[in-house]
């Protein structure tokens, strides 16, 4: 597989709604930033070279599952037959809906990400650091700046129900306001390009209750595999894709594509990423709807080196939820209790009555 241009960053800047900042720099790379376009092209090229037949510009509009197989119908009237199908067709998955694995998304289950990816000739940022803003503008959402090898990716995301209530009819105007704010801070320089701005939906409710059924498996966004706290999706798409491929190979060899046989796929994904993704949604609901709580965590972390490292690594996906919880109890609890004690002492001192 051909290589994809990658920018490895070793610094992350996290900012809370009220402006508290965690500025953490590691000795080695923390995150690998690539362009999705180039990554997808490399994967497609790898499939073609491996002898896989690839049909481009084909949109599946109907999926019919029977005891004997699966029939895929396209918008152009073509039909494709298969023994088993992996639905990796994104957040608006036709496979998921037609297989009965989910109904329409509710506004609280989908996030909308308004993002721009422009070349360094138009927009530039420091190449060594990525920036993440929690509770962007005091709202229910997040902002980010991701420096790629030859591009900068920046934008903001919000739950769909929030967008309907608070985002103007012309979202680029809000995006431009974000750009001007980041430029005033010195995070970005250059000029925003309207043609490079796009809106993308993201599933934000965690994995579906079932991600397989008779002759059907779902992978990636189609299965709801997006981290509800960080909005990371590529890693989970690759993990679920690998498990899906292994399960399908086993099903073909066993001549068994029943729901019962394919259930091993659900179990494999649950064991590796299920808990992490469900916890990410719980954290999203708790933190993004409570700016004061984000401020408290970020402010405390900014004053404590060990907590700063833990929060930064968790926020960039280097630490799992369980590892984060275990380590923060061991490394941070004593300091947190001391921090709260000092705050209480200061408050008592400030509120004590004057003696005469």
C-alpha positions in Angstrom: 0.0 0.0 0.0 1.4 3.4 -0.9 2.3 5.8 1.9 0.0 8.7 2.8 1.6 12.1 3.6 1.4 12.4 7.4 2.1 15.2 9.9 3.0 13.9 13.4 2.2 16.4 16.1 3.7 16.3 19.6 1.7 19.1 21.2 -1.9 19.5 22.0 -3.7 22.7 23.2 -7.1 22.1 24.9 -9.3 25.1 25.8 -12.4 25.2 28.0 -15.4 27.4 27.4 -14.2 30.1 29.8 -10.7 30.1 28.3 -8.8 27.8 30.7 -6.0 26.1 28.7 -4.1 22.9 28.8 -0.9 23.2 26.8 0.8 19.8 26.7 3.9 18.7 24.8 5.2 15.2 24.7 8.6 13.8 23.9 7.3 11.9 20.9 4.4 12.0 18.4 1.0 12.2 19.9 -1.2 12.1 16.8 -0.8 11.3 13.1 -2.7 13.8 10.9 -3.5 12.9 7.3 -5.9 14.1 4.6 -9.0 11.8 4.4 -9.0 12.2 0.6 -5.5 10.9 0.3 -6.1 8.1 2.8 -9.2 6.9 0.9 -7.4 7.1 -2.4 -4.6 4.9 -1.0 -7.1 2.3 0.3 -9.0 2.2 -3.0 -5.7 1.8 -4.9 -4.7 -1.0 -2.6 -8.1 -2.8 -3.2 -7.7 -2.5 -7.0 -4.2 -3.9 -6.9 -5.4 -6.8 -4.7 -7.7 -7.9 -7.5 -10.9 -6.6 -6.0 -13.5 -5.3 -8.5 -14.3 -1.7 -7.7 -17.4 0.0 -9.1 -17.3 3.8 -8.8 -20.1 6.3 -9.1 -22.6 3.6 -8.1 -25.2 4.4 -5.4 -27.0 1.6 -3.6 -30.7 2.5 -3.2 -32.2 -0.8 -2.0 -31.1 -3.8 0.0 -33.2 -6.9 0.0 -32.2 -9.8 2.2 -33.5 -13.3 1.7 -32.6 -16.8 3.0 -30.6 -17.4 -0.1 -28.7 -14.1 -0.4 -28.7 -10.3 -0.6 -29.7 -8.3 -3.6 -28.3 -4.7 -3.9 -30.2 -2.4 -6.3 -28.6 0.8 -7.5 -30.1 4.2 -8.6 -29.1 3.4 -12.2 -31.2 0.1 -12.1 -28.3 -2.3 -11.7 -28.5 -5.3 -9.4 -25.8 -7.1 -7.5 -26.1 -10.4 -5.7 -24.0 -11.4 -2.7 -24.0 -14.1 0.0 -23.1 -11.6 2.7 -22.7 -7.8 2.7 -20.6 -5.4 4.8 -22.4 -2.1 5.0 -19.7 0.5 5.2 -21.8 3.2 3.6 -21.5 5.9 6.3 -23.8 7.8 8.6 -26.7 7.7 6.1 -26.3 4.0 5.5 -28.9 2.5 3.2 -27.7 -1.0 4.3 -28.4 -0.3 8.0 -31.9 1.0 7.4 -33.0 -1.6 4.8 -31.6 -4.4 6.9 -33.7 -3.2 9.9 -30.7 -2.4 12.1 -31.8 1.1 12.7 -34.5 3.7 11.9 -34.0 7.4 11.1 -31.5 9.2 13.2 -33.0 11.6 15.8 -31.5 15.2 16.0 -29.9 14.3 19.3 -28.0 11.4 17.7 -26.2 13.2 14.9 -23.6 15.9 15.0 -23.0 18.3 12.1 -19.3 19.2 11.5 -18.7 22.4 9.5 -15.1 22.1 8.3 -12.6 23.7 6.0 -9.5 22.0 4.6 -7.3 24.6 2.7 -3.8 24.4 1.4 -1.0 26.2 3.3 -0.8 28.8 0.5 -4.2 30.0 1.8 -4.3 29.2 5.5 -1.4 28.3 7.7 -0.9 27.2 11.3 1.9 25.9 13.5 2.7 22.4 12.3 3.7 20.9 15.7 0.4 21.4 17.6 -3.2 20.6 17.3 -5.9 22.7 19.0 -9.2 21.6 20.4 -11.8 23.9 21.9 -14.5 22.4 24.2 -17.9 24.2 24.4 -17.0 26.4 21.4 -18.3 29.9 22.0 -20.0 28.8 25.2 -22.2 26.5 23.1 -22.8 22.8 23.0 -20.0 21.8 20.7 -16.3 21.7 19.9 -13.8 23.4 17.6 -10.5 22.3 16.2 -7.4 23.2 14.2 -5.5 20.2 12.7 -2.3 21.0 10.7 -1.8 18.5 7.9 1.4 18.1 5.8 0.3 20.6 3.1 -3.1 21.7 4.4 -4.9 23.0 7.5 -8.2 21.5 8.6 -10.3 23.7 11.0 -13.9 24.0 12.0 -16.5 23.3 14.6 -19.1 20.7 15.3 -22.5 20.7 17.1 -25.3 18.3 17.7 -28.0 18.6 15.0 -30.7 19.7 17.5 -28.4 22.6 18.6 -27.6 23.5 15.0 -31.3 23.8 14.2 -31.8 26.2 17.1 -28.7 28.3 17.2 -26.7 28.1 13.9 -27.8 30.7 11.3 -29.2 29.7 7.9 -25.9 30.5 6.3 -23.4 28.4 8.2 -20.4 29.7 6.4 -20.9 33.1 8.1 -20.4 31.4 11.4 -17.4 29.5 10.1 -15.9 32.8 8.9 -16.4 34.2 12.4 -14.5 31.2 13.8 -11.7 31.8 11.4 -11.4 35.5 12.3 -11.3 34.6 16.0 -8.6 32.0 15.5 -6.6 34.5 13.3 -6.9 37.2 16.0 -5.5 34.7 18.5 -2.6 33.9 16.2 -3.6 30.3 15.8 -4.3 30.7 12.1 -3.1 33.1 9.4 -4.1 33.7 5.8 -7.6 33.8 4.4 -10.5 31.4 4.5 -11.7 29.8 1.2 -15.4 29.4 0.8 -15.1 26.5 -1.8 -13.1 24.5 0.8 -15.8 24.6 3.4 -18.2 21.7 3.8 -20.8 20.3 6.2 -20.7 16.6 7.2 -23.0 14.6 9.5 -21.5 12.3 12.1 -23.3 9.6 14.2 -22.9 10.7 17.8 -25.0 8.3 19.8 -22.6 5.4 20.0 -22.7 1.9 18.5 -26.1 0.6 17.4 -27.6 -2.1 19.6 -27.0 -4.6 16.8 -24.4 -4.2 14.1 -25.2 -7.5 12.3 -28.1 -9.6 11.2 -28.8 -12.3 8.7 -26.2 -11.9 5.9 -25.4 -8.3 6.9 -22.7 -6.6 8.9 -22.2 -2.8 9.5 -18.8 -1.1 9.9 -17.6 2.4 10.6 -20.0 5.3 10.7 -22.8 3.0 9.5 -22.6 1.1 12.8 -22.3 4.3 14.8 -18.6 3.8 15.5 -17.6 7.4 16.2 -16.2 8.6 19.6 -18.9 10.9 21.1 -16.3 12.9 23.0 -13.5 13.4 20.5 -15.4 12.9 17.3 -12.7 10.4 16.1 -14.0 7.9 13.6 -11.2 6.6 11.3 -9.6 4.4 14.0 -12.9 2.8 14.9 -13.7 2.3 11.2 -10.5 0.4 10.7 -11.0 -1.7 13.8 -14.6 -2.6 12.8 -13.6 -3.2 9.2 -10.9 -5.7 10.2 -13.3 -7.6 12.4 -16.0 -7.5 9.7 -13.6 -9.0 7.1 -12.4 -11.7 9.4 -16.0 -12.6 10.3 -17.1 -12.7 6.6 -14.2 -15.0 5.7 -15.1 -17.3 8.5 -18.8 -17.2 7.3 -17.8 -18.1 3.7 -15.6 -21.0 4.8 -18.4 -22.3 7.1 -21.1 -21.7 4.5 -23.0 -20.0 7.3 -24.1 -16.3 7.1 -26.9 -16.6 9.6 -27.5 -13.9 12.2 -26.4 -16.4 14.9 -23.0 -17.0 13.2 -22.4 -13.3 12.4 -23.1 -12.4 16.0 -19.4 -13.1 16.7 -18.7 -9.8 14.9 -20.8 -7.9 17.4 -18.9 -9.6 20.2 -15.5 -8.9 18.8 -16.3 -5.2 18.3 -17.8 -5.0 21.7 -14.7 -6.5 23.3 -12.3 -4.1 21.6 -14.2 -0.7 21.4 -17.8 -1.1 22.6 -17.3 0.1 26.2 -15.0 2.9 25.1 -17.6 4.3 22.6 -20.5 4.0 25.0 -18.5 5.8 27.7 -17.6 8.5 25.2 -21.3 9.3 24.6 -21.9 9.4 28.4 -19.0 11.9 28.7 -20.3 13.9 25.8 -23.7 14.3 27.4 -22.3 15.2 30.8 -19.5 17.6 29.7 -20.7 19.3 26.5 -24.0 20.3 28.2 -22.2 21.6 31.3 -19.5 24.2 30.4 -18.8 24.8 34.1 -17.7 21.2 34.5 -15.4 21.4 31.5 -13.9 24.6 33.0 -13.4 22.9 36.3 -11.5 19.9 34.8 -9.4 22.0 32.4 -8.5 24.6 35.1 -7.4 21.9 37.5 -5.5 20.0 34.9 -3.7 23.2 33.8 -2.3 23.5 37.3 -1.2 19.8 37.7 1.4 18.2 35.4 0.3 14.6 35.8 -3.4 15.4 35.3 -2.5 17.7 32.3 -0.8 14.7 30.6 -3.7 12.4 31.4 -6.3 14.7 30.0 -4.3 15.6 27.0 -3.6 12.0 26.1 -7.3 11.0 26.7 -8.5 13.9 24.6 -6.3 12.8 21.7 -7.3 9.1 22.0 -4.0 7.8 23.4 -5.7 6.7 26.6 -8.8 4.6 26.9 -11.6 5.6 29.3 -10.8 2.8 31.7 -7.1 3.6 31.7 -7.9 7.3 32.2 -10.2 6.5 35.2 -7.7 4.1 36.8 -4.8 6.4 36.5 -6.6 9.6 37.5 -7.7 8.0 40.7 -4.2 7.0 41.6 -2.3 10.0 40.3 -4.7 12.9 40.6 -7.0 12.3 43.5 -4.6 13.4 46.3 -3.7 16.6 44.4 -7.4 17.3 43.6 -8.3 17.0 47.3 -5.5 19.3 48.2 -6.6 21.7 45.5 -10.2 21.8 46.9 -8.9 22.2 50.4 -6.8 25.2 49.4 -9.8 26.7 47.7 -11.9 26.2 50.8 -9.2 27.7 53.0 -9.0 30.8 50.7 -12.8 31.1 50.7 -13.0 30.9 54.5 -10.2 33.4 54.9 -11.9 35.8 52.5 -15.3 35.5 54.1 -14.2 35.7 57.8 -15.7 38.6 59.7 -13.4 41.5 60.5 -12.6 41.8 64.2 -12.8 45.2 66.0 
